Amino acid sequence: MSKKLKFETDAIRTQLERSQYLEHSSPLYLTSSFVFEDAEDMRASFAEEKERNVYSRYSNPNSSEFIDKVCKMEGAEEGFAFASGMAAVFSTFAALLDSGDHILSARSVFGSTHSLFTNFFPKWNITHSYFKIDELDSIDQLVTPQTKIIYAESPTNPGVDILDLEALGKIAKKHKLILIIDNCFASPYLQQPIKFGADLVIHSGTKLMDGQGRVLAGITVGSSKLIDKIYRFSRITGPTLSPFNAWLLSKSLETLAVRVDRHCENALKLAKFLEQHPKVNWVKYPFLKSHPKYEIAKKQMKAGGCVVAFEVKGGLNEGRKFFDAIKLLSLSANLGDSRSIITHPASTTHSKLSKEDRLAVGITDGSVRISVGLEHIDDIIRDIDQALS
């Protein structure tokens, strides 16, 4: 076929070459190592004179299929798959940074990423500065001769704020910096940051890519030059995705488009309902017209994603009553599941941050994050309504 295949078709038809058994679905390769035809084959393989599987910590057919699919979805050259989303975040930074380097990051990042920047990287003389998500013009003044990376999430966790990826891409190019975008909340179906200037894109495969709360996984994709550095660091340090989880994820990607379509449809309906609720102070969802970055979201995303953020009136006490009254939705810290999940960021995902740090990124004691699932929207709304009431 001469024409480029559509997203949904690539997700289903990108697969391993069939074995002599001509299987329709890719088989599992649950092996730690691979054998060689002779001494020369072994030598050439370890010398990287030929592309082939040597050891599953380096590569495995199931991991390769998963990586190939995500690269096609994101428009990336190469990728590497990890045992978790945070393994992908840490390994990507560790592979690219040296002692004395400086990171420029958006202030609104996942709590564990913030802990990396503040608690661990300083031990290796790696520093960071934060910029406010609505003050991208300030980035130029924060760049130093030691700055190597600009990092951001969009939409952000848990506030579903939006950053202008095209503007970040231009700033990174101007200063010759590496732009890394965590695309977890959007998924490659809704947004491809490489189109806007990103050099690398990171995902927690645990979320929408899996979609059913079964596995932990992470992946980084982007330019082959940068991925080669990440690969060489990771094949030594060993944060590699297991073949079984890679196989599961590869199958899950076949339904990513239809699942995310329903997630977004449900989430928008819920956001509109919450906007009118008397027990709610504010609601944030990228495709609500009231979202402060609505126009930018429409420019760079296909739809608004599965996460809705809002604040319950009455602060912490009313928030606790609300959570205790939930009957159908799951109280959990995950997202992107087929089941709707409700989370209190201040006491869970961002509890390690000080109250001042939480407030700096808009996380109040009454903030609620809902990952809207695939149940019927009427049932989701009914449960939230009765809990608020």
KOLVEXBA-964773 format. One record per residue (C-alpha): residue number from 1; residue in three letters; chain; x, y, z. Coordinates in pm, whole numbers. Layout:
N
num:NUM	residu:ALA	chaine:A	u:X	v:Y	w:Z
...
//
This chain:
389
num:1	residu:MET	chaine:A	u:0	v:0	w:0
num:2	residu:SER	chaine:A	u:149	v:333	w:-108
num:3	residu:LYS	chaine:A	u:-59	v:569	w:109
num:4	residu:LYS	chaine:A	u:26	v:621	w:476
num:5	residu:LEU	chaine:A	u:-205	v:421	w:697
num:6	residu:LYS	chaine:A	u:-438	v:591	w:942
num:7	residu:PHE	chaine:A	u:-368	v:593	w:1318
num:8	residu:GLU	chaine:A	u:-621	v:321	w:1401
num:9	residu:THR	chaine:A	u:-492	v:92	w:1125
num:10	residu:ASP	chaine:A	u:-127	v:130	w:1230
num:11	residu:ALA	chaine:A	u:-226	v:46	w:1588
num:12	residu:ILE	chaine:A	u:-373	v:-284	w:1473
num:13	residu:ARG	chaine:A	u:-155	v:-382	w:1177
num:14	residu:THR	chaine:A	u:192	v:-297	w:1311
num:15	residu:GLN	chaine:A	u:314	v:-633	w:1436
num:16	residu:LEU	chaine:A	u:599	v:-882	w:1434
num:17	residu:GLU	chaine:A	u:674	v:-1090	w:1129
num:18	residu:ARG	chaine:A	u:485	v:-1417	w:1153
num:19	residu:SER	chaine:A	u:678	v:-1729	w:1249
num:20	residu:GLN	chaine:A	u:657	v:-2061	w:1066
num:21	residu:TYR	chaine:A	u:326	v:-2117	w:1248
num:22	residu:LEU	chaine:A	u:164	v:-1819	w:1071
num:23	residu:GLU	chaine:A	u:-10	v:-1696	w:1385
num:24	residu:HIS	chaine:A	u:-265	v:-1417	w:1342
num:25	residu:SER	chaine:A	u:-190	v:-1257	w:1681
num:26	residu:SER	chaine:A	u:169	v:-1192	w:1787
num:27	residu:PRO	chaine:A	u:300	v:-1469	w:2015
num:28	residu:LEU	chaine:A	u:465	v:-1418	w:2353
num:29	residu:TYR	chaine:A	u:843	v:-1441	w:2371
num:30	residu:LEU	chaine:A	u:899	v:-1529	w:2736
num:31	residu:THR	chaine:A	u:1271	v:-1583	w:2714
num:32	residu:SER	chaine:A	u:1555	v:-1411	w:2893
num:33	residu:SER	chaine:A	u:1813	v:-1478	w:2620
num:34	residu:PHE	chaine:A	u:1851	v:-1579	w:2255
num:35	residu:VAL	chaine:A	u:2083	v:-1831	w:2091
num:36	residu:PHE	chaine:A	u:2337	v:-1781	w:1811
num:37	residu:GLU	chaine:A	u:2402	v:-1982	w:1499
num:38	residu:ASP	chaine:A	u:2778	v:-1999	w:1549
num:39	residu:ALA	chaine:A	u:3076	v:-1818	w:1705
num:40	residu:GLU	chaine:A	u:3086	v:-1549	w:1437
num:41	residu:ASP	chaine:A	u:2714	v:-1480	w:1475
num:42	residu:MET	chaine:A	u:2763	v:-1439	w:1851
num:43	residu:ARG	chaine:A	u:3063	v:-1208	w:1807
num:44	residu:ALA	chaine:A	u:2892	v:-990	w:1546
num:45	residu:SER	chaine:A	u:2576	v:-965	w:1755
num:46	residu:PHE	chaine:A	u:2759	v:-847	w:2067
num:47	residu:ALA	chaine:A	u:2967	v:-608	w:1855
num:48	residu:GLU	chaine:A	u:2635	v:-463	w:1727
num:49	residu:GLU	chaine:A	u:2735	v:-529	w:1367
num:50	residu:LYS	chaine:A	u:2391	v:-676	w:1306
num:51	residu:GLU	chaine:A	u:2047	v:-600	w:1446
num:52	residu:ARG	chaine:A	u:1917	v:-897	w:1639
num:53	residu:ASN	chaine:A	u:1789	v:-991	w:1984
num:54	residu:VAL	chaine:A	u:2065	v:-1086	w:2227
num:55	residu:TYR	chaine:A	u:1916	v:-1058	w:2576
num:56	residu:SER	chaine:A	u:1571	v:-941	w:2687
num:57	residu:ARG	chaine:A	u:1717	v:-670	w:2908
num:58	residu:TYR	chaine:A	u:1837	v:-510	w:2582
num:59	residu:SER	chaine:A	u:1550	v:-597	w:2349
num:60	residu:ASN	chaine:A	u:1277	v:-854	w:2294
num:61	residu:PRO	chaine:A	u:1036	v:-909	w:2001
num:62	residu:ASN	chaine:A	u:734	v:-816	w:2212
num:63	residu:SER	chaine:A	u:897	v:-494	w:2336
num:64	residu:SER	chaine:A	u:1002	v:-410	w:1980
num:65	residu:GLU	chaine:A	u:645	v:-443	w:1853
num:66	residu:PHE	chaine:A	u:514	v:-216	w:2129
num:67	residu:ILE	chaine:A	u:787	v:41	w:2064
num:68	residu:ASP	chaine:A	u:726	v:34	w:1688
num:69	residu:LYS	chaine:A	u:357	v:104	w:1739
num:70	residu:VAL	chaine:A	u:415	v:399	w:1972
num:71	residu:CYS	chaine:A	u:682	v:543	w:1740
num:72	residu:LYS	chaine:A	u:436	v:536	w:1449
num:73	residu:MET	chaine:A	u:166	v:695	w:1664
num:74	residu:GLU	chaine:A	u:395	v:974	w:1786
num:75	residu:GLY	chaine:A	u:589	v:1028	w:1464
num:76	residu:ALA	chaine:A	u:914	v:928	w:1638
num:77	residu:GLU	chaine:A	u:1228	v:766	w:1498
num:78	residu:GLU	chaine:A	u:1311	v:527	w:1783
num:79	residu:GLY	chaine:A	u:1207	v:440	w:2137
num:80	residu:PHE	chaine:A	u:1279	v:237	w:2449
num:81	residu:ALA	chaine:A	u:1024	v:71	w:2679
num:82	residu:PHE	chaine:A	u:1049	v:70	w:3057
num:83	residu:ALA	chaine:A	u:906	v:-117	w:3356
num:84	residu:SER	chaine:A	u:709	v:191	w:3471
num:85	residu:GLY	chaine:A	u:639	v:550	w:3380
num:86	residu:MET	chaine:A	u:876	v:680	w:3646
num:87	residu:ALA	chaine:A	u:1148	v:443	w:3523
num:88	residu:ALA	chaine:A	u:1108	v:613	w:3185
num:89	residu:VAL	chaine:A	u:1127	v:962	w:3341
num:90	residu:PHE	chaine:A	u:1431	v:886	w:3556
num:91	residu:SER	chaine:A	u:1623	v:689	w:3293
num:92	residu:THR	chaine:A	u:1565	v:953	w:3026
num:93	residu:PHE	chaine:A	u:1707	v:1228	w:3248
num:94	residu:ALA	chaine:A	u:1990	v:1011	w:3384
num:95	residu:ALA	chaine:A	u:2100	v:911	w:3035
num:96	residu:LEU	chaine:A	u:2113	v:1267	w:2903
num:97	residu:LEU	chaine:A	u:2239	v:1470	w:3199
num:98	residu:ASP	chaine:A	u:2588	v:1514	w:3343
num:99	residu:SER	chaine:A	u:2700	v:1657	w:3677
num:100	residu:GLY	chaine:A	u:2660	v:2035	w:3662
num:101	residu:ASP	chaine:A	u:2371	v:2032	w:3413
num:102	residu:HIS	chaine:A	u:2050	v:2229	w:3467
num:103	residu:ILE	chaine:A	u:1685	v:2139	w:3396
num:104	residu:LEU	chaine:A	u:1412	v:2393	w:3317
num:105	residu:SER	chaine:A	u:1076	v:2244	w:3410
num:106	residu:ALA	chaine:A	u:718	v:2356	w:3426
num:107	residu:ARG	chaine:A	u:615	v:2396	w:3790
num:108	residu:SER	chaine:A	u:315	v:2166	w:3746
num:109	residu:VAL	chaine:A	u:462	v:1817	w:3732
num:110	residu:PHE	chaine:A	u:380	v:1480	w:3885
num:111	residu:GLY	chaine:A	u:478	v:1457	w:4253
num:112	residu:SER	chaine:A	u:740	v:1185	w:4198
num:113	residu:THR	chaine:A	u:903	v:1388	w:3920
num:114	residu:HIS	chaine:A	u:920	v:1687	w:4155
num:115	residu:SER	chaine:A	u:1086	v:1462	w:4415
num:116	residu:LEU	chaine:A	u:1347	v:1355	w:4158
num:117	residu:PHE	chaine:A	u:1433	v:1718	w:4089
num:118	residu:THR	chaine:A	u:1444	v:1827	w:4453
num:119	residu:ASN	chaine:A	u:1559	v:1521	w:4653
num:120	residu:PHE	chaine:A	u:1777	v:1308	w:4426
num:121	residu:PHE	chaine:A	u:1928	v:1503	w:4136
num:122	residu:PRO	chaine:A	u:2101	v:1753	w:4371
num:123	residu:LYS	chaine:A	u:2311	v:1461	w:4500
num:124	residu:TRP	chaine:A	u:2463	v:1441	w:4151
num:125	residu:ASN	chaine:A	u:2499	v:1819	w:4116
num:126	residu:ILE	chaine:A	u:2207	v:1842	w:3873
num:127	residu:THR	chaine:A	u:1998	v:2153	w:3936
num:128	residu:HIS	chaine:A	u:1658	v:2271	w:3820
num:129	residu:SER	chaine:A	u:1446	v:2584	w:3788
num:130	residu:TYR	chaine:A	u:1069	v:2600	w:3756
num:131	residu:PHE	chaine:A	u:871	v:2825	w:3525
num:132	residu:LYS	chaine:A	u:500	v:2898	w:3563
num:133	residu:ILE	chaine:A	u:283	v:2732	w:3300
num:134	residu:ASP	chaine:A	u:117	v:3062	w:3209
num:135	residu:GLU	chaine:A	u:445	v:3259	w:3195
num:136	residu:LEU	chaine:A	u:643	v:3092	w:2915
num:137	residu:ASP	chaine:A	u:800	v:3428	w:2833
num:138	residu:SER	chaine:A	u:999	v:3396	w:3156
num:139	residu:ILE	chaine:A	u:1186	v:3091	w:3028
num:140	residu:ASP	chaine:A	u:1441	v:3298	w:2834
num:141	residu:GLN	chaine:A	u:1557	v:3461	w:3157
num:142	residu:LEU	chaine:A	u:1590	v:3124	w:3333
num:143	residu:VAL	chaine:A	u:1818	v:2966	w:3072
num:144	residu:THR	chaine:A	u:2181	v:2936	w:3185
num:145	residu:PRO	chaine:A	u:2493	v:2805	w:3009
num:146	residu:GLN	chaine:A	u:2437	v:2480	w:3205
num:147	residu:THR	chaine:A	u:2074	v:2434	w:3092
num:148	residu:LYS	chaine:A	u:2028	v:2121	w:2881
num:149	residu:ILE	chaine:A	u:1661	v:2023	w:2901
num:150	residu:ILE	chaine:A	u:1317	v:2185	w:2901
num:151	residu:TYR	chaine:A	u:1057	v:1952	w:3052
num:152	residu:ALA	chaine:A	u:680	v:1977	w:3077
num:153	residu:GLU	chaine:A	u:354	v:1784	w:3102
num:154	residu:SER	chaine:A	u:51	v:1885	w:2898
num:155	residu:PRO	chaine:A	u:-219	v:1838	w:3014
num:156	residu:THR	chaine:A	u:-69	v:1861	w:3362
num:157	residu:ASN	chaine:A	u:-122	v:1628	w:3657
num:158	residu:PRO	chaine:A	u:-356	v:1678	w:3839
num:159	residu:GLY	chaine:A	u:-480	v:2023	w:3736
num:160	residu:VAL	chaine:A	u:-528	v:1950	w:3362
num:161	residu:ASP	chaine:A	u:-363	v:2280	w:3273
num:162	residu:ILE	chaine:A	u:-242	v:2322	w:2915
num:163	residu:LEU	chaine:A	u:98	v:2441	w:2793
num:164	residu:ASP	chaine:A	u:155	v:2580	w:2446
num:165	residu:LEU	chaine:A	u:374	v:2306	w:2293
num:166	residu:GLU	chaine:A	u:454	v:2507	w:1981
num:167	residu:ALA	chaine:A	u:582	v:2798	w:2193
num:168	residu:LEU	chaine:A	u:794	v:2558	w:2401
num:169	residu:GLY	chaine:A	u:932	v:2404	w:2083
num:170	residu:LYS	chaine:A	u:1041	v:2745	w:1952
num:171	residu:ILE	chaine:A	u:1207	v:2835	w:2283
num:172	residu:ALA	chaine:A	u:1394	v:2504	w:2295
num:173	residu:LYS	chaine:A	u:1513	v:2544	w:1936
num:174	residu:LYS	chaine:A	u:1623	v:2904	w:2001
num:175	residu:HIS	chaine:A	u:1844	v:2799	w:2292
num:176	residu:LYS	chaine:A	u:1944	v:2460	w:2142
num:177	residu:LEU	chaine:A	u:1787	v:2270	w:2432
num:178	residu:ILE	chaine:A	u:1627	v:1925	w:2444
num:179	residu:LEU	chaine:A	u:1249	v:1952	w:2478
num:180	residu:ILE	chaine:A	u:1089	v:1657	w:2661
num:181	residu:ILE	chaine:A	u:710	v:1633	w:2694
num:182	residu:ASP	chaine:A	u:520	v:1395	w:2919
num:183	residu:ASN	chaine:A	u:222	v:1309	w:2698
num:184	residu:CYS	chaine:A	u:61	v:1064	w:2939
num:185	residu:PHE	chaine:A	u:-267	v:1250	w:2999
num:186	residu:ALA	chaine:A	u:-334	v:1295	w:2628
num:187	residu:SER	chaine:A	u:-206	v:968	w:2478
num:188	residu:PRO	chaine:A	u:-57	v:969	w:2126
num:189	residu:TYR	chaine:A	u:-411	v:941	w:1987
num:190	residu:LEU	chaine:A	u:-503	v:1290	w:2106
num:191	residu:GLN	chaine:A	u:-168	v:1471	w:2078
num:192	residu:GLN	chaine:A	u:171	v:1428	w:1914
num:193	residu:PRO	chaine:A	u:419	v:1672	w:2073
num:194	residu:ILE	chaine:A	u:693	v:1598	w:1817
num:195	residu:LYS	chaine:A	u:481	v:1786	w:1560
num:196	residu:PHE	chaine:A	u:522	v:2096	w:1778
num:197	residu:GLY	chaine:A	u:898	v:2070	w:1833
num:198	residu:ALA	chaine:A	u:947	v:1812	w:2108
num:199	residu:ASP	chaine:A	u:1264	v:1600	w:2083
num:200	residu:LEU	chaine:A	u:1141	v:1326	w:2317
num:201	residu:VAL	chaine:A	u:799	v:1215	w:2438
num:202	residu:ILE	chaine:A	u:742	v:1014	w:2757
num:203	residu:HIS	chaine:A	u:441	v:802	w:2851
num:204	residu:SER	chaine:A	u:332	v:604	w:3149
num:205	residu:GLY	chaine:A	u:192	v:302	w:2965
num:206	residu:THR	chaine:A	u:18	v:217	w:3293
num:207	residu:LYS	chaine:A	u:-249	v:473	w:3209
num:208	residu:LEU	chaine:A	u:-447	v:508	w:2884
num:209	residu:MET	chaine:A	u:-215	v:286	w:2680
num:210	residu:ASP	chaine:A	u:-306	v:-16	w:2892
num:211	residu:GLY	chaine:A	u:-648	v:122	w:2973
num:212	residu:GLN	chaine:A	u:-754	v:-150	w:3213
num:213	residu:GLY	chaine:A	u:-533	v:-106	w:3519
num:214	residu:ARG	chaine:A	u:-341	v:-431	w:3463
num:215	residu:VAL	chaine:A	u:25	v:-349	w:3413
num:216	residu:LEU	chaine:A	u:301	v:-100	w:3493
num:217	residu:ALA	chaine:A	u:493	v:34	w:3195
num:218	residu:GLY	chaine:A	u:669	v:338	w:3053
num:219	residu:ILE	chaine:A	u:812	v:441	w:2719
num:220	residu:THR	chaine:A	u:1026	v:720	w:2575
num:221	residu:VAL	chaine:A	u:1025	v:788	w:2200
num:222	residu:GLY	chaine:A	u:1189	v:1053	w:1984
num:223	residu:SER	chaine:A	u:1503	v:1119	w:1784
num:224	residu:SER	chaine:A	u:1727	v:819	w:1721
num:225	residu:LYS	chaine:A	u:2034	v:1012	w:1842
num:226	residu:LEU	chaine:A	u:1884	v:1077	w:2186
num:227	residu:ILE	chaine:A	u:1717	v:737	w:2215
num:228	residu:ASP	chaine:A	u:2054	v:570	w:2151
num:229	residu:LYS	chaine:A	u:2190	v:737	w:2466
num:230	residu:ILE	chaine:A	u:1882	v:628	w:2663
num:231	residu:TYR	chaine:A	u:1912	v:273	w:2528
num:232	residu:ARG	chaine:A	u:2280	v:242	w:2623
num:233	residu:PHE	chaine:A	u:2212	v:368	w:2975
num:234	residu:SER	chaine:A	u:1908	v:145	w:3018
num:235	residu:ARG	chaine:A	u:2057	v:-178	w:2885
num:236	residu:ILE	chaine:A	u:2320	v:-148	w:3161
num:237	residu:THR	chaine:A	u:2094	v:-31	w:3446
num:238	residu:GLY	chaine:A	u:1806	v:-264	w:3363
num:239	residu:PRO	chaine:A	u:1473	v:-75	w:3396
num:240	residu:THR	chaine:A	u:1340	v:-269	w:3095
num:241	residu:LEU	chaine:A	u:975	v:-354	w:3028
num:242	residu:SER	chaine:A	u:893	v:-725	w:3061
num:243	residu:PRO	chaine:A	u:796	v:-916	w:2743
num:244	residu:PHE	chaine:A	u:457	v:-1012	w:2889
num:245	residu:ASN	chaine:A	u:362	v:-653	w:2974
num:246	residu:ALA	chaine:A	u:486	v:-539	w:2632
num:247	residu:TRP	chaine:A	u:263	v:-801	w:2467
num:248	residu:LEU	chaine:A	u:-39	v:-686	w:2672
num:249	residu:LEU	chaine:A	u:25	v:-321	w:2586
num:250	residu:SER	chaine:A	u:68	v:-392	w:2218
num:251	residu:LYS	chaine:A	u:-274	v:-558	w:2216
num:252	residu:SER	chaine:A	u:-423	v:-271	w:2419
num:253	residu:LEU	chaine:A	u:-303	v:-16	w:2164
num:254	residu:GLU	chaine:A	u:-527	v:-182	w:1907
num:255	residu:THR	chaine:A	u:-829	v:-40	w:2091
num:256	residu:LEU	chaine:A	u:-673	v:288	w:2208
num:257	residu:ALA	chaine:A	u:-866	v:508	w:1963
num:258	residu:VAL	chaine:A	u:-1211	v:369	w:2036
num:259	residu:ARG	chaine:A	u:-1148	v:367	w:2410
num:260	residu:VAL	chaine:A	u:-1015	v:723	w:2424
num:261	residu:ASP	chaine:A	u:-1304	v:849	w:2212
num:262	residu:ARG	chaine:A	u:-1547	v:720	w:2477
num:263	residu:HIS	chaine:A	u:-1331	v:849	w:2765
num:264	residu:CYS	chaine:A	u:-1335	v:1198	w:2613
num:265	residu:GLU	chaine:A	u:-1708	v:1191	w:2536
num:266	residu:ASN	chaine:A	u:-1788	v:1091	w:2895
num:267	residu:ALA	chaine:A	u:-1539	v:1338	w:3047
num:268	residu:LEU	chaine:A	u:-1679	v:1637	w:2857
num:269	residu:LYS	chaine:A	u:-2036	v:1551	w:2963
num:270	residu:LEU	chaine:A	u:-1926	v:1517	w:3326
num:271	residu:ALA	chaine:A	u:-1732	v:1845	w:3316
num:272	residu:LYS	chaine:A	u:-2038	v:2030	w:3182
num:273	residu:PHE	chaine:A	u:-2252	v:1876	w:3456
num:274	residu:LEU	chaine:A	u:-2007	v:1977	w:3730
num:275	residu:GLU	chaine:A	u:-1985	v:2332	w:3595
num:276	residu:GLN	chaine:A	u:-2353	v:2379	w:3684
num:277	residu:HIS	chaine:A	u:-2340	v:2206	w:4024
num:278	residu:PRO	chaine:A	u:-2399	v:2431	w:4328
num:279	residu:LYS	chaine:A	u:-2155	v:2230	w:4546
num:280	residu:VAL	chaine:A	u:-1861	v:2287	w:4307
num:281	residu:ASN	chaine:A	u:-1634	v:2595	w:4311
num:282	residu:TRP	chaine:A	u:-1460	v:2544	w:3979
num:283	residu:VAL	chaine:A	u:-1406	v:2284	w:3704
num:284	residu:LYS	chaine:A	u:-1113	v:2235	w:3468
num:285	residu:TYR	chaine:A	u:-1127	v:2030	w:3151
num:286	residu:PRO	chaine:A	u:-928	v:2122	w:2837
num:287	residu:PHE	chaine:A	u:-1227	v:2117	w:2602
num:288	residu:LEU	chaine:A	u:-1456	v:2323	w:2826
num:289	residu:LYS	chaine:A	u:-1482	v:2673	w:2682
num:290	residu:SER	chaine:A	u:-1423	v:2806	w:3035
num:291	residu:HIS	chaine:A	u:-1075	v:2651	w:3045
num:292	residu:PRO	chaine:A	u:-820	v:2936	w:3030
num:293	residu:LYS	chaine:A	u:-619	v:2758	w:2757
num:294	residu:TYR	chaine:A	u:-917	v:2626	w:2562
num:295	residu:GLU	chaine:A	u:-798	v:2764	w:2226
num:296	residu:ILE	chaine:A	u:-448	v:2618	w:2268
num:297	residu:ALA	chaine:A	u:-597	v:2283	w:2370
num:298	residu:LYS	chaine:A	u:-811	v:2281	w:2055
num:299	residu:LYS	chaine:A	u:-503	v:2362	w:1846
num:300	residu:GLN	chaine:A	u:-284	v:2079	w:1973
num:301	residu:MET	chaine:A	u:-528	v:1812	w:2094
num:302	residu:LYS	chaine:A	u:-793	v:1607	w:1913
num:303	residu:ALA	chaine:A	u:-1014	v:1599	w:2226
num:304	residu:GLY	chaine:A	u:-984	v:1683	w:2596
num:305	residu:GLY	chaine:A	u:-873	v:1352	w:2748
num:306	residu:CYS	chaine:A	u:-1013	v:1146	w:3035
num:307	residu:VAL	chaine:A	u:-928	v:1363	w:3338
num:308	residu:VAL	chaine:A	u:-1155	v:1626	w:3494
num:309	residu:ALA	chaine:A	u:-1039	v:1839	w:3787
num:310	residu:PHE	chaine:A	u:-1271	v:2031	w:4020
num:311	residu:GLU	chaine:A	u:-1297	v:2172	w:4372
num:312	residu:VAL	chaine:A	u:-1564	v:2076	w:4622
num:313	residu:LYS	chaine:A	u:-1704	v:2368	w:4823
num:314	residu:GLY	chaine:A	u:-1625	v:2356	w:5194
num:315	residu:GLY	chaine:A	u:-1258	v:2253	w:5182
num:316	residu:LEU	chaine:A	u:-1107	v:1943	w:5338
num:317	residu:ASN	chaine:A	u:-1400	v:1836	w:5558
num:318	residu:GLU	chaine:A	u:-1658	v:1855	w:5281
num:319	residu:GLY	chaine:A	u:-1410	v:1685	w:5049
num:320	residu:ARG	chaine:A	u:-1378	v:1392	w:5287
num:321	residu:LYS	chaine:A	u:-1756	v:1363	w:5314
num:322	residu:PHE	chaine:A	u:-1776	v:1361	w:4936
num:323	residu:PHE	chaine:A	u:-1517	v:1083	w:4900
num:324	residu:ASP	chaine:A	u:-1679	v:874	w:5173
num:325	residu:ALA	chaine:A	u:-2017	v:904	w:5000
num:326	residu:ILE	chaine:A	u:-1893	v:770	w:4665
num:327	residu:LYS	chaine:A	u:-2051	v:432	w:4589
num:328	residu:LEU	chaine:A	u:-1970	v:338	w:4226
num:329	residu:LEU	chaine:A	u:-1643	v:510	w:4137
num:330	residu:SER	chaine:A	u:-1312	v:366	w:4259
num:331	residu:LEU	chaine:A	u:-1107	v:554	w:4518
num:332	residu:SER	chaine:A	u:-761	v:500	w:4373
num:333	residu:ALA	chaine:A	u:-451	v:687	w:4256
num:334	residu:ASN	chaine:A	u:-439	v:553	w:3900
num:335	residu:LEU	chaine:A	u:-596	v:699	w:3586
num:336	residu:GLY	chaine:A	u:-681	v:602	w:3230
num:337	residu:ASP	chaine:A	u:-862	v:286	w:3343
num:338	residu:SER	chaine:A	u:-1189	v:152	w:3199
num:339	residu:ARG	chaine:A	u:-1324	v:207	w:3552
num:340	residu:SER	chaine:A	u:-1381	v:566	w:3665
num:341	residu:ILE	chaine:A	u:-1134	v:662	w:3939
num:342	residu:ILE	chaine:A	u:-1161	v:947	w:4185
num:343	residu:THR	chaine:A	u:-851	v:1081	w:4360
num:344	residu:HIS	chaine:A	u:-773	v:1339	w:4628
num:345	residu:PRO	chaine:A	u:-433	v:1472	w:4508
num:346	residu:ALA	chaine:A	u:-347	v:1658	w:4830
num:347	residu:SER	chaine:A	u:-351	v:1336	w:5033
num:348	residu:THR	chaine:A	u:-233	v:1089	w:4765
num:349	residu:THR	chaine:A	u:-42	v:1162	w:4444
num:350	residu:HIS	chaine:A	u:94	v:1498	w:4564
num:351	residu:SER	chaine:A	u:97	v:1436	w:4940
num:352	residu:LYS	chaine:A	u:480	v:1447	w:4952
num:353	residu:LEU	chaine:A	u:472	v:1812	w:4847
num:354	residu:SER	chaine:A	u:440	v:2084	w:5107
num:355	residu:LYS	chaine:A	u:108	v:2268	w:5123
num:356	residu:GLU	chaine:A	u:281	v:2574	w:4976
num:357	residu:ASP	chaine:A	u:412	v:2371	w:4681
num:358	residu:ARG	chaine:A	u:67	v:2222	w:4622
num:359	residu:LEU	chaine:A	u:-101	v:2562	w:4627
num:360	residu:ALA	chaine:A	u:163	v:2693	w:4385
num:361	residu:VAL	chaine:A	u:28	v:2453	w:4122
num:362	residu:GLY	chaine:A	u:-338	v:2497	w:4213
num:363	residu:ILE	chaine:A	u:-389	v:2189	w:4432
num:364	residu:THR	chaine:A	u:-616	v:2291	w:4719
num:365	residu:ASP	chaine:A	u:-742	v:2070	w:5002
num:366	residu:GLY	chaine:A	u:-1073	v:2042	w:4818
num:367	residu:SER	chaine:A	u:-925	v:1958	w:4478
num:368	residu:VAL	chaine:A	u:-1059	v:1639	w:4318
num:369	residu:ARG	chaine:A	u:-923	v:1454	w:4013
num:370	residu:ILE	chaine:A	u:-1155	v:1220	w:3828
num:371	residu:SER	chaine:A	u:-1030	v:983	w:3561
num:372	residu:VAL	chaine:A	u:-1353	v:931	w:3372
num:373	residu:GLY	chaine:A	u:-1395	v:569	w:3264
num:374	residu:LEU	chaine:A	u:-1606	v:376	w:3017
num:375	residu:GLU	chaine:A	u:-1916	v:314	w:3230
num:376	residu:HIS	chaine:A	u:-2239	v:471	w:3109
num:377	residu:ILE	chaine:A	u:-2215	v:843	w:3171
num:378	residu:ASP	chaine:A	u:-2556	v:853	w:3342
num:379	residu:ASP	chaine:A	u:-2427	v:616	w:3612
num:380	residu:ILE	chaine:A	u:-2106	v:815	w:3659
num:381	residu:ILE	chaine:A	u:-2296	v:1143	w:3698
num:382	residu:ARG	chaine:A	u:-2554	v:987	w:3930
num:383	residu:ASP	chaine:A	u:-2286	v:863	w:4170
num:384	residu:ILE	chaine:A	u:-2102	v:1195	w:4179
num:385	residu:ASP	chaine:A	u:-2425	v:1390	w:4219
num:386	residu:GLN	chaine:A	u:-2545	v:1185	w:4515
num:387	residu:ALA	chaine:A	u:-2202	v:1211	w:4680
num:388	residu:LEU	chaine:A	u:-2195	v:1590	w:4640
num:389	residu:SER	chaine:A	u:-2549	v:1616	w:4771
//
